[in-house]
Amino acid sequence: MYGMSVYTVLCLFVLLHYGNCQVQQMLNKLVCIEHEECGACLSAASHCRWCADPYYTSGAPRCDDDQSLVNTGCSQGFIQRPEKPVWDVVENSSLQDMMPNSHDNVVQIQPQKIRLSLKPRETKKIQFTFRPAKNYPLDLYYLMDLTWSMKDDKETLVSLRDDLPVLLKNLTDNFRLGFGSFAEKPLMPFISTDARRLANPCSVEEEACEATYSYRHHLSLTNQINEFIEHVNSSSVTANLDNAEAQLDALVQVISCGDKIGWSSRSRKIVILLSDGLIHTAGDGKLGGATKKNDETCHLDDNGYYSDAMTYDYPSVAQIYRLLDKYKVNVIFAVTESVKDHYDSLNQLLEDYTYVAKLESDSSNILKLVKMGYEDIVSVVNFDDDSSKGPLKVRYFTDCGVNGGPLIEATKCTGVEYGMTLRYEAHVTLESCVEYKSSRETIRISETQLGLDSLTLEVDIQCGCQCSSDPQKDMSLMCPANSHLVCGVCQCNQGWSGPSCNCSIGDEKASAELMAQCREPNATRTMACSGYGDCLCGKCQCDRGFNGKYCQCKSCEISIENGIECGGVGRGDCVCGTCMCSEGWSGPACDCTDKTDTCVPPNGGDICSGHGDCRCGRCECSAADDSGSKYSGMFCETCATCENPLCAHAEPCVTCHLSSNCTDVCSIGNYNYTISERLMDTVITDDETICILRLQNDDAEGLECQYKYTYSAATDSLTGVDIVIRSKECYQPTSAKIMTSGLVIMGCVIAAGLVGILVVKCGQIVSDRKAYARFVKEAQESRKNMQELNPLYISPISEFRLPDSFPRDKHD
């Protein structure tokens, strides 16, 4: 301990008085020298070495860099170094569809097995592809509610004798059918215990039916459709009292009785459950005396009946989920409108393996539901692994079959069709060593719907030393009791601790001498383990977030980019709470690169186009003018009043893609352009820059098309650019537009003149007609009373009157 203290003080002294080169060298030492075991030493940093020489007594640390150990007298033959990395693709069969008469040669995932190694804080990327195989075998089991209310539905199913095989043939060439039915536990209060009703539950309907049963298996899986129809037709309905049935009881037997049902080891297993009733779950069976917890095993007798239905309770939803996941069985709940909400709630708990569809009252749409449910199930691809059992962590990235699309973090893809190839990338990380010894972990990455196609990863965890397994029996006499020699130093046997290995870990009290071993020497604090841990037999067991011999150091910063302390291997190492970054990296978590090549635009030129600074490998743009507006773009290449040079630089790749003369990856200089089309996606983020390209469209003569596309930094490579074509608008080119415009204008002028003439002519005609009508009216009135109405008229008759005084003849 004294030697360690002297070296620590020496390092701090050098840090204060020497230049950057010496500072870096001493920081490298500080990462190593505090470790007292070989495994912890080699895991601390890539440059740390361990001296396993049992006679190494110079007083210098056993954990140091290579040159320092040699200088202090450690023999080269005893210096332990990190193991060499391992990467070996063990199995890599090509993707293969289902071949006729052979179910064993199908390959849906590639590669199938990889062996690799990981060190602490190291991540390795594993790329694999998945393609759904055509004509994959289908085992379809009809599980039907045969209570009295479903009587008509059975007859409908029988009537589909000719349509059923046609439907299944369209789904896959390899299919088999099975049939089973369920009703209710034959226990009170679920059924009537009256003797007459026990023998014939349908006696109240004045018809005969079968005695109530929980589940009955009628027909094992077969490709003979006629045999299936015959068994459905010969089955009998039964009855119960309540509106809840034994669906879950039946499901357990269907899933677990694989040998009797006939499930194939390599097939897509689907149970279509038809019902109009609710579901009994765990606890309901105790009302009738079925008190034992469901054991999730097969209990079918020779006649296919669930023989222990009166003994075991209904299963819970959690038990059903475990069975569906274990045997990779999917369930289509085809239920009537009255109970669909009930099954929708169940689907939320079992959504990975179930599908709910509305069944007509007479089951007339059953074939449609089978097709919809099957297509919904097979269109989902989801990957999972068993890494939760070990120290490894796995993250998934996929393009979900979008050709040239970016990788996004996800395990599930929907809308998958036959022939689509899905590209996946698994990031496997070892964050820290659980034990400082080498071991091997096996991870199985499998597609959850089938569970048969998988990628096996054999991971060598390099946390130990080769000398750890050397017995060195002849040198064990150098060590005290309760200890043995490991890599040149004495280590306590299991159950013992302390400097002399004389402290039993089971002891609750530690002596004052051992407590002193947990206090940092010459420190003002008197608390053991700096108050951030427990002292156990002279050694500190630190709380989470603290480390060091005396728990005096906090954990280092975690990189936001990959979630690893100090950015992981190759970026930096943790030195007592502070990240010591490797050359080319900086920042609190060593996630800021010093390289500037990622800030140089693809068309060359200055860093950040001369309009900004390169920080952490990305451009921070400066102001474009005094108004405060900034340059923008991933390389500060454009502004509100500037032309974008990268749009012109990317045009050849976009043109090549649109003409189908090149692949989705186009290289110009040191940059790779990855091009994809998302014409319906109008959401553009701040990281994307918009460009416009106009091209003559050969497919439509005389038309010119305008394409709007965006570019941004690629997610999987800083030396790549993702281009996404967002929209396409086609119209006539400029010359044609001018001619068309001229013709349109001339037409408009002529049309306007014609319209004017027509308006004037119509006005004249209307005016003349009004005058003529007025003339006709006046003429008619004149004829009625011409004398009064016409002042120019002079009558040809003259009238004379005799005066009244003139004598008249009496005969006048």
C-alpha angles and dihedrals in degrees: 000000000000091000091051092052092051092051093048092052090046092052093050090049092053091047090059098047109032135072131259096279093054090043091056092049093051092046087054088054094048090057090058113029099068093064119096101185129065097233094049090046097054091043094054097074140339094254096051117110132185128221109220094180106128090206094054100124104150093119091239120122116276089218112068142111120297099259094046093054091051091048092052093052107267113147116240090233091061098047110110116213132186115277119257115263118262126217121159129154100215100179124023111160116169121253110273133187122222111286123212115271092003127090097170101068098063114119119187101162129052130227104024104193135021131177117206142153133232134196124200113290091012127131127195126190120224117194120203138160133220128200124177110237120236119242093016109179116266124205106192117187119190110213106187134191103231099183117129095268091060095054095112092048093063090055091050091054090052090052090060092071093124101033098049099067091045091054094048091046089058090053098047139338091229111064138139131190132214133179137211138154139209138196124156143311106276091237135112127281090030094057137020114266093205107128094234092047092047091058094040115017090183095059091110087062088050090239133109123245141157124285113265116272134173100229136348128190109215106172134014118225112291139158092227106106094188091056090051093051092047093054092048091049093048095049118104130221124235136188144230137183108245132051094246123087141190098266094138093046088055094045092055091053094044092051100040099040093072096152094051096041090046101231111180118233090229110039142093104261117210129172115196108202116198118196146139096198139084125255131257113218137187113313097029092088092061088069088069098037101267092131104157118098112252107264095205092232136119119274105168119144126213091276093053097253124138094248100189098049091119092051105047126057123236112279122253124244089250090057091051090051092051091051094047090050094045097049096029095234123159123207128208110201105207101186138159124260094256094064102027093104089056092054092043088061090050090049090058088062095043099031095134091064108021140072127190124210134173113252120206116239091256096036090244091145096050094116092052090051092050090053094045094046093047093049091047092052097045093045091067121082117184129171128206137166142198097240091119088082093063144037095274126100124203128199123187131216124182143168091214090226096303103144107238092356122143122263113254127189106259141115099204129066124186132196092040115165133194112278095028114127114211117206115213133183120196117200108205115195134185103200097183143340117270089194128010096242135094116259142156126241124192119210121190114203107194140170103252099215094063105010092203102092107068145153113229117208118196103197121193105209105211101203100121142054132253090235092060091082097047109109096206089186094171091060097044089090087074090069128077124247118295091027142087138200116267122174093338098312133086115252125189120250119249110289095026134090143161133086091292096031090241097121118093112220088220092064112104095201124063124198122248090252092057091045088054089058088063095056122088109244118248090007122141091222115085098191116113115249089008089284091287101095148017126271110230116181094328097317129096121237102199127218119245111286095029134085142162131094091289097027086251095135129076121221116268129253118285118230112243090210099061105002094241127130111263090355095292134264114351095020106066150322131235115249110185097312097328127094113235102205124215121237110292096026134088142160132086091292097029090246095123114091121212092209117112100190090095089059094057110097119240091250091057127238132113128346109279087359088286090288102098150005128275110233124171090350094304133094123251106198126222130218117290096208143348092280090076098247113141136220111254141195131079089286098032085250101144145036138183093280099029133095113239110238093192092061089061091043092054095044096089091057093046091047091048091051094048091050090049090233096124142032126265090267116068124180126211115172111317094338131090118211113207109198128198136163124233103161093166094049108093097164108111120185127214091255092062125085121208123230132177126215125187119202136172108249111226092191094063112041114227095014128117120202129210117207122196114203138167132213131202140159113292115252095222100041135029090209092059136079127211115217119194120189105217107177145005127206122177128197140150118290123255099265092049090045091054093050092045091048091051092050090047091051093048090048091049092050092049091045091049091051092048090048090050093049091048091049093050093044092048089050091052093048092050092048093049092048091051092050093047091048089051091049092050091050093050091048091053092050090049092055090053094056108003097166096053096039100044113060092187094062116108117191115228092218119096119202126199126186125204116228116259092241094058112109111249132198113253089236093055 
